[in-house]
Amino acid sequence: MPIYNKLVRDKILEIMEAKGVTYRARTLEPIELLTEVKAKMLEEAREFHEATTVQDEVEELVDILELVYTAISALGVSYEELEAYRNQKKMERGGFDKGIYLINVEDQ
């Protein structure tokens, strides 16, 4: 019997029940949720890194985005607040649109 011990999407249990799969699961306490979201985000980031097709890359980004929504909800932050933080940081430090790759910096 495989052991997963990881956060899964909300309808996974329904899908498994429809297939007649027996499982054990529990609902995380709020204090546990953010920890598990962080772990799942690392998993999805690795999968995004390893994806080789645009479709697979987009599917992994969708998973990451869903985890972002769950994380901000767990933190009590709205999407609008997150966007405001993102815009402020982009104004101050820029985004990643130009694709700048820093090689090194000379000691001063």
C-alpha positions in Angstrom: 0.0 0.0 0.0 1.6 3.3 -1.1 2.0 6.0 1.6 1.7 9.6 0.4 1.4 11.8 3.5 0.9 14.9 1.3 -1.7 17.6 0.5 -4.0 16.7 -2.4 -6.6 18.6 -4.3 -10.1 18.7 -2.8 -11.8 16.3 -5.2 -9.2 13.6 -5.2 -11.0 11.5 -2.5 -14.2 11.7 -4.6 -12.3 10.5 -7.6 -10.8 7.6 -5.7 -14.2 6.6 -4.2 -15.7 6.5 -7.7 -12.9 4.1 -8.7 -13.5 1.9 -5.6 -10.1 2.8 -4.1 -9.8 2.4 -0.3 -7.8 5.2 1.4 -7.1 6.9 4.7 -7.2 10.7 4.8 -7.8 13.5 7.3 -8.5 17.2 7.1 -5.5 19.3 8.2 -5.8 21.7 11.0 -5.3 25.4 10.0 -1.9 25.5 11.6 -0.8 22.5 9.5 -2.2 23.7 6.2 0.4 26.4 5.5 3.3 24.0 6.2 1.8 21.4 3.8 1.1 24.1 1.2 4.8 25.1 1.3 5.9 21.5 0.9 3.4 20.9 -2.0 4.7 24.1 -3.6 8.2 22.8 -3.6 6.9 19.5 -5.2 5.1 21.4 -7.9 8.1 23.7 -8.5 10.2 20.6 -9.1 7.6 19.2 -11.5 7.5 22.6 -13.3 11.3 22.5 -13.6 11.3 19.0 -15.0 8.4 19.5 -17.4 9.3 19.3 -21.1 6.2 20.4 -23.0 4.3 23.7 -22.8 1.2 21.8 -21.8 3.0 20.1 -18.9 4.6 23.4 -17.8 1.2 25.2 -17.9 -0.4 22.4 -15.8 2.3 22.7 -13.2 1.9 26.5 -13.1 -1.8 25.9 -12.6 -1.0 23.8 -9.6 1.4 26.4 -8.2 -1.2 29.1 -8.7 -3.8 27.1 -6.9 -1.4 26.7 -4.0 -0.8 30.5 -4.0 -4.5 31.0 -3.6 -4.6 28.5 -0.7 -1.6 30.1 0.9 -2.9 33.6 0.9 -6.2 32.4 2.2 -4.4 30.6 5.1 -2.5 33.8 5.8 -5.6 35.9 5.7 -4.5 37.9 2.7 -6.8 38.7 -0.2 -5.7 38.3 -3.8 -6.0 42.1 -4.2 -3.6 42.6 -1.3 -1.2 40.1 -2.8 -1.4 42.0 -6.1 -0.7 45.3 -4.3 2.4 43.8 -2.7 3.5 42.4 -6.0 3.0 45.7 -7.8 4.9 47.6 -5.0 7.8 45.3 -5.1 7.9 45.4 -9.0 7.9 49.2 -8.8 10.8 49.2 -6.3 12.9 46.3 -7.7 11.5 45.5 -11.1 10.1 42.3 -12.4 11.8 39.5 -14.3 10.5 40.4 -17.8 13.9 41.5 -19.1 15.5 38.1 -18.4 18.5 39.7 -16.7 21.0 37.0 -15.5 23.6 38.3 -13.0 27.0 36.5 -13.5 29.0 38.1 -10.7 29.7 41.2 -8.7 33.1 42.6 -8.0 34.0 43.1 -4.3 34.2 46.8 -3.4 
